[in-house]
Amino acid sequence: MNAKADYFFEVSYEVANKVGGIYAVITSKAPVMAEKYKQGFIPVGPWIKGKSNLEFSENDAKTSEFGEVFEKLKSNGIVCHIGTWDIPGSPTTILIDNEKYYNSNKNQIKTDLWNQYGIDSIRADCWFDDPVVFSYAAGIVIDEISKKMNSKLCVAQFHEWMTGAGLLYLKHVKSKVGTVFTTHATMLGRTMAGVNENLHEEIEQGLKRGTSVDPQKAYHYGIESKHLTEIACAKNADVFTTVSKTTAREAEYLLGVKPEVILSNGLSMATYPSMEDLSYVHKKYKMKITNFLRAYFRPFYDVNLVDPRIMFISGRYEYHNKGADMFTESLGRLNQKLKDEGSEKDVFVFYLIPADISGENIDVLKNVTLFNEIENYVDDLLPELKHSIMGAITRGKDLIEQIDEGITSTHIQEIKKQMHEFRSKTGQVPPLCAFNLNYDVSGDSILNGFKANGLLNRKEDRVKVIFYPAYLSNADRLISINYNSFIIGSSFGIFPSFYEPWGYTPVECAANGCLSITTDYSGFGKFIDENRVAAVNDKKDRGIYILKRENQKYDNCVESLKNRLYDVVHMTKNEIVEEKHIANRLAYLTDWKYLGENYIRAHNLSLKKNS
């Protein structure tokens, strides 16, 4: 499908500002948008001092094609930085510094939004004010550019309520720019789910009755300004869109508007390794993870690291919404079942969920450091051992005697010393968390869940858990691996979400050759259910598994998840490889070269409706 617009402005608070999932959506989609719009694809985001220049190469604003517009806006307090965003596709990008504009216009903007659209922000704080003033300024910038490019067709897409004020400005001044609003998750829906309201049931019953949510509910939770902004954008945009059929129903009930186009989130599969390459690097990264597990557990007791099952859950710290509560209970049952059977298998589970930390657990750091020192010492011995072995072979001497000669008493004493120091915690129990939490741990949901379900990292426990509340990085001092590499080295990603408008994590797993499970509450889960046969010509639940949570009792879901975990623990290597291939083929359903067409359809529709 050909794009009808000459310019496409993509507005988000996460342009050149990595915060959450929208950043991944925009950056991974950028090459496809650049191909469709050429130089006319222009992301627009906030200028954040000390951060924006990390991935943004600035050009001289005065000499750009919009230089005249920028000079005019600068006198009004809106300072535009233009340059190249250093991501695939290398799009020309505008970052807006509205510090001066904010101070003198914030209250008037909020007054206008109240008078024009009924957005009540009397109780709002800076978490509302900052993005609203930025996006309002973005709307002004886009309108001024479109007026300068009078003969050109322009489309602007606004992601989430945080950019909504810009869209509302364009509609108020009757701009010729076609507008698209995309909600990735409604504020009220996420809030209701987070406090254990029966969101899914309320949505279903409300849509059956043909009613919308009680407007006072947003006031009850103190999010009325954001909720009302979402409603105004959904009603006034030329085209209202969302990321899944799940969120479409949520938006219809909570915002009172049915989205016209579904913009499913995708990946650029060309940037991921082939399955052939993955089979090689899997061994490399699995070894890196197992070395960390050796350092973490073996100072206390021996663990079985022969073909271990390495599982993980990741995402923002929303214990109920992300299904971490259900996962933890299922692990407790799995642990008990394996113990009852007398199993010798050990299952290792990481909770890769960032939280407020004050540094690494000092004992874990010492263990990892000591393990690395031992490994380096052994590496230093290997050349001598190699020399002794080669000497024995070529001279026809006894191999054991020759090796004994190569390892001196000094070496043996050093090895015994390191062994004693490394195993000095024998009889104790490994920690549940690899870092020091910067808050009262007695209130931590993950740690409390471990304890309530008997996941205590005792020697007899077959399921070993590690709460890893830091972003994975090659530069960290513990596991020293980035997130994608961790996925490649793992066996199974578990994402049994209660609230998940789309759900990138199982897609990322599949693209990286890792098995995963999601739920039929997630947008991606429903997407896979509907498209599985087209991708792999098989209706069976394989590769990317779907946990049925819709209209199911909680306890039954916990049991079903436990059974799936048990099955994966007992799969053979060949079975896992076969399942990984299926998962990888399913991931191609989300390639932007297919899903990007939906964006063009929404953009073209906005021009048609705004003409």
C-alpha positions in Angstrom: 0.0 0.0 0.0 1.3 3.4 -0.9 1.4 6.3 1.5 -0.6 9.3 0.3 1.0 11.8 2.7 4.2 13.6 1.9 5.1 14.0 5.6 4.4 11.7 8.5 5.1 13.2 12.0 5.1 10.5 14.7 4.7 12.1 18.1 5.7 10.3 21.3 7.2 11.1 24.7 9.5 8.1 23.9 11.2 9.5 20.8 14.9 9.4 21.5 13.8 8.7 25.1 13.8 5.1 26.1 11.2 4.6 28.8 8.9 1.7 27.9 7.4 -0.3 25.1 6.4 2.5 22.8 10.1 3.2 22.3 10.5 -0.4 20.9 7.4 0.1 18.7 8.8 3.3 17.1 12.4 2.2 16.7 11.7 -1.2 15.3 9.2 0.2 12.9 11.3 3.1 11.7 13.0 1.4 8.7 9.6 0.5 7.3 8.3 4.1 7.8 11.4 5.5 6.3 11.0 3.3 3.3 7.3 4.4 2.9 7.8 8.2 3.5 11.5 8.6 2.6 12.7 11.9 4.2 9.1 12.8 5.1 9.1 10.5 8.1 9.8 12.7 11.1 9.5 11.5 14.7 8.8 14.3 17.2 9.7 14.0 20.9 10.8 16.0 23.9 14.3 17.5 24.3 15.7 16.1 27.6 18.9 17.7 28.8 21.7 15.3 29.4 19.8 12.4 27.7 18.6 13.3 24.3 22.1 13.7 22.8 23.0 10.1 23.7 21.2 8.9 20.5 20.5 12.1 18.6 23.0 13.8 16.3 22.0 17.4 16.0 22.1 19.6 12.9 21.9 23.4 12.6 18.2 24.2 13.0 18.5 27.5 11.1 19.7 25.8 7.9 17.2 23.0 7.9 14.2 23.1 5.6 12.1 24.2 8.6 14.5 26.8 9.7 12.2 29.7 9.2 9.5 28.0 11.2 11.9 27.2 14.0 13.1 30.8 14.3 9.5 32.0 14.5 8.6 29.5 17.3 11.8 30.2 19.2 10.6 33.8 19.8 7.5 32.2 21.5 9.6 30.0 23.8 9.5 26.8 21.7 13.0 25.7 20.9 13.3 23.0 18.2 16.4 20.7 17.9 16.6 18.9 14.5 18.9 16.1 13.6 19.2 12.4 13.0 17.9 9.8 15.5 20.7 7.2 15.6 18.4 4.1 15.1 17.8 1.9 12.0 16.3 4.0 9.3 18.1 7.1 10.6 15.1 9.4 10.5 15.3 13.2 10.6 13.9 14.0 14.1 12.6 17.0 15.9 13.1 17.3 19.7 11.3 20.1 21.4 12.7 22.1 24.3 9.6 23.8 25.8 11.1 24.9 29.2 10.4 28.6 28.6 7.1 28.0 26.9 6.1 25.8 29.9 6.6 28.5 32.5 4.5 31.1 30.7 1.8 28.9 29.1 1.1 25.9 31.3 -2.0 27.3 33.0 -3.5 28.8 29.8 -3.1 25.5 28.0 -4.9 23.6 30.8 -7.6 26.3 30.8 -8.0 25.9 27.0 -8.3 22.1 27.3 -11.0 22.6 29.9 -13.0 25.1 27.9 -12.6 23.3 24.6 -12.7 19.7 25.5 -13.9 19.5 29.2 -10.5 18.1 30.4 -10.5 18.6 34.2 -6.9 19.0 35.3 -7.5 21.0 38.5 -6.0 18.2 40.6 -3.2 17.4 38.1 0.5 17.5 39.0 3.7 17.7 36.9 3.2 14.1 35.7 0.3 15.5 33.7 1.5 19.0 33.1 4.9 18.2 31.6 3.8 15.9 28.7 0.7 18.1 28.1 2.7 21.2 27.5 5.3 19.3 25.4 2.6 17.8 23.2 0.7 21.1 22.8 4.0 22.7 21.6 4.4 19.7 19.2 1.0 20.4 17.8 2.0 24.0 17.2 5.3 23.0 15.5 3.5 20.5 13.2 0.8 23.0 12.3 3.3 25.7 11.4 5.4 23.3 9.3 2.2 22.1 7.4 1.3 25.7 6.7 4.7 26.4 5.3 4.5 23.2 3.2 1.1 24.3 1.9 1.0 22.0 -1.1 2.1 19.0 0.8 -0.1 16.4 2.6 0.8 15.9 6.2 -0.2 13.2 8.8 0.5 13.2 12.5 0.2 10.2 14.7 0.0 10.7 18.5 0.9 7.9 20.9 -1.0 7.8 24.2 -2.6 10.6 26.3 0.9 12.0 26.9 0.9 13.5 23.4 -2.9 14.1 23.1 -2.8 17.8 23.7 -1.0 18.2 20.4 -3.7 16.4 18.5 -6.4 18.5 20.2 -4.6 21.7 19.3 -4.5 20.7 15.6 -8.3 19.9 15.7 -9.1 23.2 17.5 -7.3 25.3 14.9 -8.8 23.3 12.1 -5.4 22.2 10.7 -5.2 20.4 7.4 -3.0 17.8 9.1 -4.6 14.3 9.2 -4.6 13.1 12.8 -4.3 9.5 14.2 -4.5 8.8 17.9 -3.2 5.5 19.3 -3.8 4.2 22.8 -1.5 1.3 23.8 -3.4 0.9 27.1 -6.0 3.0 28.7 -5.1 4.7 32.0 -8.3 3.6 33.7 -8.0 0.0 32.5 -4.5 -0.4 33.8 -5.5 1.1 37.1 -8.6 -1.0 37.6 -6.6 -4.2 36.7 -3.8 -3.2 39.1 -6.1 -3.0 42.1 -7.7 -6.4 41.3 -11.0 -5.1 39.9 -12.7 -7.6 37.6 -11.9 -5.5 34.6 -12.5 -8.1 31.9 -15.9 -9.1 33.3 -17.0 -5.4 33.6 -16.0 -4.7 30.0 -17.9 -7.7 28.7 -21.0 -6.9 30.7 -20.9 -3.2 29.8 -20.6 -3.8 26.1 -23.5 -6.3 26.2 -25.6 -3.6 27.8 -24.3 -1.0 25.4 -23.0 1.2 28.2 -19.7 2.9 29.1 -17.9 3.1 32.4 -19.1 5.4 35.1 -17.2 8.7 34.6 -16.7 9.1 38.4 -14.5 6.0 38.5 -11.5 8.0 37.0 -12.1 10.6 39.7 -12.1 7.9 42.4 -8.6 6.8 41.3 -7.3 10.4 40.8 -6.6 9.9 37.1 -9.4 12.0 35.7 -7.1 14.4 33.8 -5.4 11.6 31.9 -8.6 9.7 31.3 -10.5 12.7 30.0 -7.6 13.5 27.7 -7.8 10.0 26.2 -11.6 10.4 25.7 -11.2 13.7 24.0 -8.4 12.4 21.7 -10.4 9.2 20.8 -13.5 11.3 19.9 -11.7 14.1 18.0 -9.0 12.3 16.1 -9.6 11.7 12.4 -8.7 8.0 13.1 -8.7 6.4 16.5 -6.5 3.3 16.7 -5.2 0.8 19.3 -2.8 -2.1 19.4 -5.1 -5.2 19.7 -8.6 -6.4 19.6 -8.4 -6.8 23.4 -7.6 -3.1 23.9 -10.2 -2.2 21.3 -13.0 -3.6 23.5 -11.4 -2.0 26.5 -11.3 1.4 24.8 -14.9 1.0 23.5 -16.2 0.6 27.1 -13.8 2.9 29.0 -13.5 5.7 26.4 -16.8 5.3 24.7 -15.3 5.1 21.2 -14.6 2.1 19.0 -11.2 2.1 17.3 -11.3 2.1 13.5 -7.9 0.4 12.9 -5.9 -2.1 14.8 -2.2 -1.3 14.8 -0.6 -4.5 16.2 2.9 -4.1 17.5 5.6 -5.8 15.5 9.3 -6.5 15.2 11.9 -6.1 12.5 12.7 -9.8 12.1 15.6 -9.0 9.8 17.5 -7.7 12.8 17.3 -11.0 14.7 19.6 -14.0 14.2 18.6 -16.9 12.0 17.7 -20.2 13.7 21.1 -21.6 12.5 22.9 -18.7 14.2 20.8 -19.0 17.3 21.7 -22.6 17.8 25.3 -21.6 18.0 25.0 -18.6 20.2 22.5 -20.4 22.5 25.3 -22.5 23.8 27.5 -19.5 24.4 24.9 -17.5 26.3 23.6 -20.6 28.2 27.1 -21.2 29.4 27.3 -17.6 30.6 24.0 -17.9 32.5 25.0 -21.3 34.0 28.4 -19.9 35.2 26.4 -17.2 37.1 24.2 -20.0 38.6 27.4 -21.8 39.7 28.6 -18.7 41.4 25.2 -18.0 42.9 24.3 -21.5 44.3 27.4 -23.7 44.6 29.1 -21.7 47.5 26.1 -23.1 49.5 25.4 -26.5 48.0 25.7 -28.4 44.7 23.1 -27.9 42.0 22.4 -30.0 38.9 23.5 -27.9 35.9 23.3 -30.8 33.3 21.0 -29.4 30.6 19.3 -27.1 33.1 15.9 -25.5 32.4 16.4 -21.8 32.7 13.1 -19.9 32.9 12.2 -16.2 33.4 9.5 -13.6 33.7 10.2 -10.0 32.8 8.5 -6.6 32.5 7.4 -3.7 34.7 6.7 -4.4 38.4 3.0 -5.0 38.3 2.7 -8.1 40.3 -0.9 -8.9 39.5 -1.3 -7.3 36.1 1.8 -9.2 34.7 0.6 -12.5 36.2 3.7 -12.8 38.5 1.3 -13.8 41.3 0.0 -16.8 39.3 3.5 -17.7 38.1 4.8 -17.8 41.6 2.0 -20.0 42.8 2.5 -22.4 39.9 6.2 -22.6 40.7 5.4 -23.5 44.3 3.3 -26.4 43.0 5.9 -27.4 40.5 8.6 -27.4 43.2 6.4 -29.6 45.5 5.6 -32.1 42.6 9.3 -32.5 41.7 10.2 -33.1 45.3 7.4 -35.6 45.8 8.7 -37.5 42.8 12.2 -37.5 44.0 13.4 -35.7 40.9 17.1 -34.8 40.6 16.3 -32.0 38.1 16.9 -28.4 39.1 14.9 -25.6 37.6 16.2 -22.1 37.7 13.9 -19.1 37.5 14.8 -15.5 37.1 12.4 -12.6 37.9 13.8 -9.9 35.6 11.6 -7.1 37.0 13.3 -3.8 37.7 12.8 -2.2 41.1 14.5 0.5 43.2 17.9 -0.9 44.3 20.9 0.4 46.1 23.5 -2.0 44.6 24.3 -5.6 44.3 23.9 -8.0 47.2 27.5 -7.9 48.5 27.7 -11.7 49.1 26.5 -12.4 45.6 29.0 -10.0 44.2 31.8 -11.6 46.2 30.8 -15.1 45.0 30.7 -14.0 41.4 34.1 -12.2 41.7 35.7 -15.3 43.4 34.2 -17.6 40.7 35.7 -15.4 38.0 39.1 -15.4 39.8 39.0 -19.2 39.9 38.1 -19.4 36.3 41.0 -17.1 35.3 43.4 -19.2 37.4 42.3 -22.4 35.6 42.6 -20.7 32.3 46.2 -19.8 33.2 46.9 -23.5 34.0 45.5 -24.8 30.7 48.6 -24.0 28.6 50.8 -25.9 31.0 48.4 -28.9 31.1 48.3 -28.8 27.3 52.1 -28.9 27.1 52.2 -31.9 29.5 49.6 -33.8 27.6 51.3 -33.2 24.3 54.6 -34.2 25.8 53.1 -37.5 27.1 51.5 -38.3 23.7 54.6 -37.5 21.6 57.1 -39.2 24.0 54.9 -42.2 24.7 54.9 -41.6 28.5 52.2 -42.2 31.0 49.6 -39.5 30.6 48.6 -39.3 34.3 52.2 -39.1 35.5 52.9 -36.3 33.0 49.8 -34.3 34.1 50.9 -34.8 37.7 54.2 -33.3 36.9 52.6 -30.4 35.2 50.5 -29.5 38.2 52.9 -28.5 41.0 52.2 -28.6 44.7 51.9 -24.8 44.6 49.1 -25.2 42.1 47.4 -27.8 44.3 47.6 -25.6 47.4 46.2 -22.6 45.6 43.3 -24.7 44.2 42.5 -26.1 47.6 42.6 -22.6 49.1 40.2 -21.3 46.4 37.9 -24.3 46.8 37.7 -23.8 50.6 37.0 -20.1 50.2 34.4 -20.7 47.4 32.5 -23.4 49.4 32.7 -21.4 52.7 28.9 -21.0 52.9 28.1 -24.7 52.9 25.0 -25.3 55.1 23.6 -21.8 54.5 20.9 -20.8 52.0 21.4 -18.7 48.9 19.6 -15.3 48.9 16.3 -14.8 47.0 17.4 -11.5 45.6 20.6 -10.7 43.8 20.5 -7.0 44.8 19.8 -4.8 47.8 16.3 -3.3 47.5 16.1 0.3 48.4 12.9 0.0 50.4 11.3 -2.1 53.1 11.6 -5.7 51.8 8.8 -6.8 54.1 6.3 -5.2 51.7 7.9 -6.6 48.5 5.3 -8.7 46.6 7.8 -10.9 44.8 9.8 -11.9 47.9 6.6 -12.4 49.9 5.3 -14.6 47.1 8.4 -16.7 47.2 8.1 -17.3 50.9 4.3 -18.0 50.8 4.8 -20.7 48.2 7.8 -22.4 49.7 10.3 -21.1 47.2 13.2 -20.6 49.6 16.2 -21.8 47.7 16.8 -24.6 50.2 19.0 -27.5 49.0 16.0 -29.8 48.8 14.0 -27.3 46.7 14.0 -28.3 43.0 12.9 -24.9 41.8 15.5 -22.2 42.5 14.4 -18.6 42.2 16.4 -15.3 41.7 14.8 -11.9 41.9 17.0 -9.8 39.6 15.6 -6.3 40.0 18.0 -4.5 37.6 18.1 -4.0 33.9 20.3 -6.6 32.3 23.4 -5.2 30.7 26.8 -6.4 29.5 28.3 -3.9 31.9 26.7 -5.1 35.1 29.0 -6.8 37.6 26.9 -10.0 38.2 25.5 -11.9 35.2 27.0 -9.4 32.6 24.6 -10.1 29.7 22.1 -8.1 27.9 18.4 -8.9 27.7 18.3 -10.4 24.2 21.3 -12.5 24.9 19.7 -13.8 28.1 16.6 -14.8 26.2 18.7 -16.7 23.6 20.5 -18.6 26.4 17.2 -19.5 28.2 14.7 -22.2 27.9 11.3 -20.6 28.6 9.8 -17.1 29.1 6.6 -17.1 31.1 4.1 -14.2 30.8 0.8 -15.2 32.3 -0.6 -11.6 32.3 -4.0 -10.6 33.7 -3.7 -7.2 31.9 -1.7 -7.0 28.7 -2.9 -4.8 25.9 -0.4 -6.4 23.5 2.7 -8.0 25.1 6.1 -7.7 23.4 7.9 -10.2 25.6 6.7 -13.5 24.1 7.3 -12.1 20.6 10.9 -11.2 21.6 11.3 -14.7 23.0 10.1 -16.3 19.8 12.4 -14.1 17.6 15.3 -15.1 19.8 14.6 -18.8 19.6 13.1 -19.2 23.1 9.8 -20.9 24.1 7.3 -18.7 25.8 3.8 -18.7 27.2 1.3 -15.8 27.2 -2.5 -15.7 27.9 -5.7 -15.2 26.1 -6.1 -12.0 28.0 -3.2 -10.4 26.2 -3.6 -8.8 22.7 -0.7 -10.9 21.4 -2.2 -14.1 22.8 -5.4 -13.5 20.8 -3.4 -12.6 17.7 -1.5 -15.8 17.8 -4.7 -17.9 18.4 -6.2 -16.3 15.3 -3.2 -16.6 13.1 -1.4 -19.8 14.2 -2.6 -22.0 11.5 -1.6 -19.5 8.8 2.0 -19.5 10.1 2.7 -23.2 10.9 -0.3 -25.0 9.5 -1.0 -26.5 12.9 -3.7 -25.7 15.4 -1.8 -27.3 18.3 -0.6 -25.1 21.1 3.2 -25.2 20.4 6.2 -22.9 20.5 4.3 -20.0 21.9 1.8 -21.4 24.3 -1.5 -19.7 25.3 -2.7 -20.1 28.9 -6.5 -19.9 29.0 -7.5 -17.4 31.6 -10.6 -16.0 30.1 -13.7 -17.3 32.0 -11.5 -19.7 34.0 -11.2 -20.1 37.7 -7.9 -18.7 39.1 -6.9 -22.0 40.7 -7.5 -23.9 37.5 -5.2 -21.5 35.7 -2.4 -22.0 38.3 -2.7 -25.7 37.9 -2.6 -25.5 34.0 0.5 -23.3 34.2 2.2 -25.7 36.6 1.5 -28.6 34.2 2.9 -26.6 31.2 6.1 -25.8 33.3 6.4 -29.5 34.2 6.1 -30.5 30.5 8.9 -28.2 29.5 11.1 -29.4 32.4 10.8 -32.9 31.0 11.2 -32.2 27.3 14.2 -33.7 25.5 16.7 -31.5 23.7 15.2 -32.5 20.4 11.7 -31.7 21.5 12.8 -28.3 22.7 14.6 -27.6 19.4 11.5 -28.5 17.4 9.3 -26.2 19.6 11.8 -23.4 19.2 11.6 -23.6 15.4 7.8 -23.4 15.6 8.0 -20.4 17.9 10.4 -18.6 15.6 8.1 -19.2 12.6 5.2 -17.7 14.6 7.3 -14.6 15.3 7.3 -13.8 11.6 3.6 -13.0 11.9 4.6 -9.8 13.6 7.2 -8.6 11.1 6.8 -4.9 10.4 6.9 -5.6 6.6 3.4 -7.0 7.1 2.0 -5.1 10.1 3.4 -1.7 8.9 0.7 -1.7 6.2 -1.9 -1.1 8.9 -0.2 2.2 9.8 -0.4 3.4 6.2 -4.0 2.4 6.0 -4.8 4.5 9.2 -2.7 7.5 7.8 -4.4 7.4 4.4 -7.8 7.2 6.1 -7.1 10.2 8.3 -6.3 12.3 5.1 -9.6 11.2 3.5 -11.6 12.1 6.6 -9.9 15.4 7.1 -10.2 16.6 3.5 
